Protein backbone atom coordinates (compact mmCIF):
# COMPACT_ATOMS: atom_id res chain seq x y z
CA UNK A 1 0.00 0.00 0.00
CA UNK A 2 1.46 3.37 -1.04
CA UNK A 3 1.47 5.80 1.86
CA UNK A 4 0.89 9.55 1.79
CA UNK A 5 4.15 11.41 2.40
CA UNK A 6 5.58 14.75 3.43
CA UNK A 7 8.93 16.17 2.31
CA UNK A 8 11.14 19.01 3.40
CA UNK A 9 14.70 20.29 3.22
CA UNK A 10 16.58 20.31 6.50
CA UNK A 11 20.06 20.95 7.86
CA UNK A 12 21.87 18.60 10.24
CA UNK A 13 24.75 19.79 12.39
CA UNK A 14 28.01 17.90 12.52
CA UNK A 15 30.15 20.04 14.80
CA UNK A 16 30.41 23.34 12.88
CA UNK A 17 29.29 21.86 9.56
CA UNK A 18 25.65 22.21 8.54
CA UNK A 19 24.72 19.36 6.21
CA UNK A 20 21.88 20.01 3.81
CA UNK A 21 19.51 17.06 3.43
CA UNK A 22 16.24 16.10 1.79
CA UNK A 23 13.79 14.36 4.13
CA UNK A 24 10.73 12.32 3.12
CA UNK A 25 8.32 10.89 5.71
CA UNK A 26 5.16 8.80 5.69
CA UNK A 27 2.05 10.30 7.24
CA UNK A 28 1.21 8.89 10.64
CA UNK A 29 2.82 8.44 14.03
CA UNK A 30 4.93 5.38 13.23
CA UNK A 31 7.38 4.41 14.42
CA UNK A 32 9.00 3.75 11.04
CA UNK A 33 12.39 2.35 10.01
CA UNK A 34 14.88 4.91 8.70
CA UNK A 35 16.88 4.88 5.47
CA UNK A 36 19.88 7.03 4.51
CA UNK A 37 19.93 7.58 0.73
CA UNK A 38 23.41 8.28 -0.64
CA UNK A 39 23.78 10.29 -3.83
CA UNK A 40 25.59 9.68 -7.10
CA UNK A 41 28.35 12.10 -8.15
CA UNK A 42 25.53 14.35 -9.40
CA UNK A 43 24.44 15.52 -5.95
CA UNK A 44 21.03 15.31 -4.30
CA UNK A 45 19.27 15.83 -7.61
CA UNK A 46 15.78 14.98 -8.85
CA UNK A 47 16.60 11.27 -9.18
CA UNK A 48 17.85 10.98 -5.59
CA UNK A 49 14.91 12.96 -4.26
CA UNK A 50 12.56 10.66 -6.16
CA UNK A 51 14.15 7.57 -4.57
CA UNK A 52 13.86 9.19 -1.15
CA UNK A 53 10.15 9.80 -1.71
CA UNK A 54 9.67 6.21 -2.91
CA UNK A 55 10.98 4.95 0.41
CA UNK A 56 8.59 7.20 2.30
CA UNK A 57 5.71 5.82 0.23
CA UNK A 58 6.79 2.34 1.36
CA UNK A 59 6.69 3.31 5.03
CA UNK A 60 10.26 4.49 5.75
CA UNK A 61 11.58 7.80 6.99
CA UNK A 62 14.20 8.49 4.34
CA UNK A 63 16.86 11.14 4.22
CA UNK A 64 19.33 12.08 1.49
CA UNK A 65 22.29 14.11 2.83
CA UNK A 66 24.54 16.21 0.61
CA UNK A 67 27.77 14.23 0.45
CA UNK A 68 29.47 17.21 -1.22
CA UNK A 69 28.51 19.65 1.55
CA UNK A 70 32.16 20.31 2.32
CA UNK A 71 33.15 20.74 -1.34
CA UNK A 72 30.15 22.32 -3.05
CA UNK A 73 27.12 23.23 -0.90
CA UNK A 74 23.86 23.01 -2.84
CA UNK A 75 25.44 21.16 -5.76
CA UNK A 76 23.18 19.14 -8.02
CA UNK A 77 23.39 18.51 -11.72
CA UNK A 78 22.34 16.29 -14.62
CA UNK A 79 24.14 13.69 -16.71
CA UNK A 80 26.00 15.47 -19.50
CA UNK A 81 29.73 14.84 -20.04
CA UNK A 82 30.45 18.18 -18.35
CA UNK A 83 28.23 17.22 -15.40
CA UNK A 84 30.13 13.96 -15.06
CA UNK A 85 33.45 15.80 -15.15
CA UNK A 86 32.61 18.22 -12.34
CA UNK A 87 30.91 15.49 -10.29
CA UNK A 88 34.06 13.37 -10.44
CA UNK A 89 36.19 16.35 -9.44
CA UNK A 90 34.16 16.82 -6.28
CA UNK A 91 34.27 13.08 -5.58
CA UNK A 92 38.07 13.18 -5.64
CA UNK A 93 38.00 15.88 -2.95
CA UNK A 94 36.07 13.78 -0.44
CA UNK A 95 37.66 11.92 2.46
CA UNK A 96 36.45 8.67 3.98
CA UNK A 97 36.56 9.80 7.60
CA UNK A 98 34.65 13.00 6.83
CA UNK A 99 32.02 11.06 4.89
CA UNK A 100 31.54 8.57 7.72
CA UNK A 101 31.40 11.37 10.28
CA UNK A 102 28.71 13.17 8.26
CA UNK A 103 26.68 9.98 7.80
CA UNK A 104 26.93 9.29 11.53
CA UNK A 105 25.49 12.75 12.16
CA UNK A 106 22.59 11.91 9.84
CA UNK A 107 22.04 8.58 11.59
CA UNK A 108 22.03 10.32 14.97
CA UNK A 109 19.42 12.74 13.65
CA UNK A 110 17.21 9.81 12.63
CA UNK A 111 17.69 8.03 15.95
CA UNK A 112 16.68 11.22 17.79
CA UNK A 113 13.30 11.28 16.05
CA UNK A 114 10.54 9.60 18.05
CA UNK A 115 8.89 8.39 14.83
CA UNK A 116 11.99 6.33 13.87
CA UNK A 117 12.24 2.75 15.14
CA UNK A 118 15.16 1.85 17.36
CA UNK A 119 17.70 -0.40 15.64
CA UNK A 120 15.92 0.16 12.34
CA UNK A 121 18.38 2.13 10.20
CA UNK A 122 19.51 1.11 6.73
CA UNK A 123 21.33 2.80 3.89
CA UNK A 124 21.30 2.69 0.13
CA UNK A 125 23.67 4.33 -2.34
CA UNK A 126 24.18 4.65 -6.07
CA UNK A 127 27.38 5.14 -8.09
CA UNK A 128 29.67 7.14 -5.76
CA UNK A 129 26.97 6.66 -3.12
CA UNK A 130 27.14 2.91 -3.70
CA UNK A 131 30.81 3.05 -2.77
CA UNK A 132 30.02 5.19 0.27
CA UNK A 133 27.21 2.82 1.28
CA UNK A 134 29.75 -0.01 1.44
CA UNK A 135 31.81 2.16 3.79
CA UNK A 136 28.72 3.09 5.81
CA UNK A 137 27.93 -0.59 6.34
CA UNK A 138 30.83 -0.61 8.82
CA UNK A 139 28.94 1.80 11.10
CA UNK A 140 27.33 0.07 14.11
CA UNK A 141 23.89 1.66 13.67
CA UNK A 142 23.47 0.49 10.07
CA UNK A 143 21.63 -2.84 9.94
CA UNK A 144 21.01 -3.25 6.20
CA UNK A 145 22.85 -1.87 3.17
CA UNK A 146 22.07 -1.76 -0.54
CA UNK A 147 25.06 -0.77 -2.67
CA UNK A 148 24.36 -0.05 -6.33
CA UNK A 149 27.28 -0.13 -8.79
CA UNK A 150 29.83 1.38 -6.42
CA UNK A 151 32.92 1.72 -8.58
CA UNK A 152 36.45 1.56 -7.20
CA UNK A 153 35.77 -0.59 -4.14
CA UNK A 154 38.78 -2.79 -4.86
CA UNK A 155 41.13 -0.02 -6.04
CA UNK A 156 40.34 3.25 -4.22
CA UNK A 157 38.97 4.93 -1.15
CA UNK A 158 37.94 8.58 -0.71
CA UNK A 159 40.97 10.63 0.29
CA UNK A 160 43.49 7.92 -0.52
CA UNK A 161 44.91 4.97 1.37
CA UNK A 162 44.04 1.29 1.33
CA UNK A 163 41.06 0.54 -0.95
CA UNK A 164 37.64 0.36 0.64
CA UNK A 165 37.45 -3.43 0.23
CA UNK A 166 40.04 -3.78 3.01
CA UNK A 167 37.39 -2.48 5.42
CA UNK A 168 35.11 -5.45 4.74
CA UNK A 169 36.37 -7.01 7.96
CA UNK A 170 34.71 -4.13 9.85
CA UNK A 171 31.19 -4.94 8.59
CA UNK A 172 29.42 -6.45 11.60
CA UNK A 173 25.74 -7.04 12.21
CA UNK A 174 24.80 -5.79 8.76
CA UNK A 175 23.41 -7.56 5.72
CA UNK A 176 24.61 -6.04 2.45
CA UNK A 177 23.18 -6.46 -1.03
CA UNK A 178 25.37 -5.35 -3.96
CA UNK A 179 23.92 -4.65 -7.41
CA UNK A 180 25.95 -4.58 -10.63
CA UNK A 181 25.42 -4.59 -14.37
CA UNK A 182 27.36 -7.17 -16.36
CA UNK A 183 28.14 -4.55 -19.02
CA UNK A 184 29.31 -1.87 -16.56
CA UNK A 185 32.54 -0.48 -18.02
CA UNK A 186 33.35 1.15 -14.66
CA UNK A 187 33.25 -2.12 -12.71
CA UNK A 188 34.90 -5.10 -14.45
CA UNK A 189 33.57 -8.51 -13.46
CA UNK A 190 36.94 -9.35 -11.92
CA UNK A 191 36.29 -6.60 -9.37
CA UNK A 192 32.85 -8.02 -8.59
CA UNK A 193 34.53 -11.38 -7.94
CA UNK A 194 36.96 -9.72 -5.51
CA UNK A 195 34.08 -8.06 -3.66
CA UNK A 196 32.24 -11.38 -3.39
CA UNK A 197 35.40 -13.09 -2.15
CA UNK A 198 36.00 -10.42 0.51
CA UNK A 199 32.43 -10.67 1.80
CA UNK A 200 32.64 -14.47 1.93
CA UNK A 201 36.06 -14.46 3.60
CA UNK A 202 34.82 -12.12 6.32
CA UNK A 203 31.53 -14.01 6.73
CA UNK A 204 29.39 -10.96 5.97
CA UNK A 205 25.76 -11.75 5.25
CA UNK A 206 25.32 -10.67 1.65
CA UNK A 207 23.87 -11.21 -1.79
CA UNK A 208 25.33 -10.01 -5.10
CA UNK A 209 23.05 -9.34 -8.04
CA UNK A 210 24.48 -9.25 -11.57
CA UNK A 211 22.13 -8.17 -14.33
CA UNK A 212 22.61 -9.27 -17.93
CA UNK A 213 22.87 -6.57 -20.58
CA UNK A 214 22.96 -3.71 -18.07
CA UNK A 215 25.39 -0.83 -17.79
CA UNK A 216 26.45 1.62 -15.10
CA UNK A 217 23.53 3.64 -13.76
CA UNK A 218 20.90 1.10 -14.78
CA UNK A 219 18.59 2.07 -11.90
CA UNK A 220 18.30 5.73 -12.91
CA UNK A 221 15.34 6.37 -15.22
CA UNK A 222 16.85 9.71 -16.24
CA UNK A 223 19.93 8.14 -17.84
CA UNK A 224 20.35 6.47 -21.21
CA UNK A 225 21.63 3.35 -19.41
CA UNK A 226 18.33 2.85 -17.57
CA UNK A 227 17.14 -0.76 -17.67
CA UNK A 228 13.55 -1.06 -16.51
CA UNK A 229 13.57 -4.82 -15.99
CA UNK A 230 16.76 -4.79 -13.90
CA UNK A 231 15.67 -1.70 -11.97
CA UNK A 232 12.31 -3.26 -11.11
CA UNK A 233 13.88 -6.47 -9.86
CA UNK A 234 16.55 -4.57 -7.90
CA UNK A 235 13.91 -2.46 -6.14
CA UNK A 236 12.03 -5.61 -5.15
CA UNK A 237 15.25 -7.06 -3.73
CA UNK A 238 15.92 -3.87 -1.75
CA UNK A 239 12.39 -3.93 -0.33
CA UNK A 240 12.87 -7.57 0.71
CA UNK A 241 16.18 -6.77 2.39
CA UNK A 242 14.91 -3.78 4.33
CA UNK A 243 11.67 -5.41 5.40
CA UNK A 244 13.51 -8.46 6.68
CA UNK A 245 16.38 -6.64 8.38
CA UNK A 246 14.79 -3.36 9.51
CA UNK A 247 11.11 -4.01 10.09
CA UNK A 248 11.62 -7.30 11.91
CA UNK A 249 14.63 -6.06 13.89
CA UNK A 250 12.59 -3.42 15.63
N, C-alpha and C positions, 0 to 999 in steps of 0.2 A: 504494500500500500504506500503510495507516494504521499509524503507529509507536507503540510504547508510550512514554509520557511521564512526566516527573517535574515537579512544580511546587513553588515555595516563594516566600515573601516575603523580600525582601532590602532593604538600604539601600545607597545609593551616595553617596559623598561628593563634593560640589562645593564646595571650600573648606570653610567652616564649616557649610554646609547638608547635611543628611542627607536624601536623596531616597528615599522609600519606592517600591518597585517590585514588580511581580508577574512572576516568571520561570517560563517553561515550556520544558522541554528534552526532546529525544528521548533515548531510551536509546541507548547506544553511544558509541564514542570519537570519531566524526566524522572530520574536522572538518565543521561545518555552517555554512551561511550564517546571518546574524543579522538579526532584524527588530525595529525599535522600533515598538510599537503605541501610538498617541496617542489619548487618551480624548476622549469627548464632554464637554459641560459637566457631566455627571453623575458625574464622577470615574471611578476605576478600579473600576467596579461589576461585577456578574455578567456583563453583556454583553461588556465589554472583556476580562475574564478568560477568557471562553469563546472569544473570537477568538484570544487569545494561546495558548490550549491547541490550537486548531485548527491554528495554524502549527506548533507542536511536533509534532503528529501528521503533518504533511506534511514533516517533516525540517528544520525551522528552529529555532534557539534564539531565542525570542521574549521580549521584555521590555516591560512596560507601566509606565512611570514615572508618578508622581503629578504632573500638571502644576500642580496647586493646592497643592503642598507649602509654598510660601511664604505662601499665603493661608489655607489650611484643611487642615492635616495630617490624613490619615485620612478625608477627605471622600469619601463615595459616597452616591448616592441613586437614586431611581426616576424616574418620568416624569410625575408629577402637575403641575398648574399651579404649585403652590408649589415643587416641586423645580426646575422650569424657572426660576422667578424667582430662587432663591438661586444656582443654577448660573450664570446670566447675571451676577449680581452679582460672583461670584468671577472670571468671565472678564474683566470690565471692570477688575479690579485687576491683571491680568497685564501683563507688559512683554516686548516682543519680545527684547531682548538677554538678559534673565534666562531666558526660555524656551529660546533657542538655547544659552545656556551650560549649562543643565541637560541638554539633549539631548546636547550634546557630551560631558558627563560620562558619560552612559549609553552613548554610542557607545564611549568610551574603555574603559569597563568591559567591553563586549563584545569589543573588540579585544584586551584583556588576557587573555581566556580562550583556552586552548590548543585548545579544541574548536570555536572559531569560525574560519571561513575568512578569510584575509586578503582585503581588498578585496571582501568579500561582505556588506555591510551595506545594508539597505533600511529604509524606513519606510512606515507606513500610518496614516492618521488619519481620524476620523469627526466630522462636525459641527465644533465648535471645533477638535478634533484634525485635521480635514481642512484647516482654515486653517493650523494650525501645521505640518502636514506639508509644505504648499507652502513655508513659510518654511524648514523643515529641509532641503528639497531644494537649498538654496544651500550647505549644509555639504559640504566636500570629501570626507568619508568616506561620504556617502550616494550609492549608485549606482543606486537605483531607488525611486520614490515612488508610492504610491497615495493620492490625496486624494479622500475621499468627502464630497460636499456641504458644502464649506467655505464658509460664508457670509461676506460682507464682504470678500472678497479685493480687490475693486475700489474699496472705499469706506473701509476701516478697517485699522488694524494695532494689535496689542496695545500699550497704553501711549501711543498717539497718534502723530501724524506722518504722513508720506506713506503711502498705502495699500500693502498688501503687494504688489500687482501690480507696483509700481515696482521691486521686487527681482527680477523675472523675469530681468533681464539678468545676475544673479549665479548663475543655475542653470547649472552647467558639469559635463559628464561624468555627467549624471543623466538617465534617462528617467522621465517623469512621466505617469501615467494619472490623469485626473480623471473622477469619476462624479457625475452629477446626475440628478434627477428632473424631468421636464418640468412637473410640477404643483407644484414646490417653491415655496411662497409666500415663503420666505426668500431665494431666489436667482432673480431674474427672468432670463428667457432673454437679455435684453440684456447682463446681466453675464457670462453664459457666453460670449457672443460676444466680449466684451472680453478675457476670459481666453484664449480661443483665439487672438485677434489678437496678444496680447502674447507668447504662446508661439511663434507663427509668426514674428513680427518678430524675436525674439531667437534664432531657429533652435534652439529646445529640442526634443529628441526627445520626442514626446508623442502621446497619443491622448485624445480626449474622448468619453465615453459618456453619451448622453442617453436615458433610459428613459421610454417613453410611459406615461401614467397613473400615475406614481409621484410621491410626495411626499417631503418632508424626512424623513430617518431611515429610508428604505426598506430598509436592510440589517439593521436591528435587529429581531429576531423577538420582542422584548418590547414593541414599540410598535405602536399601532393602524395606523400608516402602513407597517408591514412589507409588502413585496411579494416573495413567494417567487420568482417567475420572474425578476425583476430582480436580486434578491440572489444567486440561483444563477449567473446569467450573470456578474455582477460578480466573484464569487469565482473563477470560471474564468479571467476576464481577469487578475485579480491573480496567480493561480498562474502563468499564462503569462509575465507580466511578470517576476516574481521568478525563475522558472527560467531565463529567457533572460538576464537581466541580472546575477543573483547567482551562480547555479550555474555558468554558463559562464565568468564573469569570474574565477573562482578557480582 
